[in-house]
Amino acid sequence: MLHSSDVEPDRLRRMLADRIAQDQAREFRRYFLTRLALIAFGAWLFSWPIQLLPHTVLWSLIASAVFGLGLMSPPRTHAASRDTTPKRPR
């Protein structure tokens, strides 16, 4: 602990000025790093869908192609088993 009566007035002013400068530098660093972190988080948040977009488009195209093939393919005819006799078309 430092008492003002123990220190010369000029030295006390310099110490006070140094302390104020350190506090201001700390506040500026905190402000700058907070803004930088917010900008980095925003950039990451808005860029991650772009990386997923090709995969989404690929899977959508594959699903559409399979769905289309399923709708356009002719129905399957089941082969007769040994127990039943095949029915003749009329």
Secondary structure, 3 states (H helix, E strand, C coil): CCCHHHCCHHHHHHHHHHHHHHHHHHHHHHHHHHHHHHHHHHHHHHHHHHHHHHHHHHHHHHHHHHHHHHHHCCCCCCCCCCCCCCCCCC
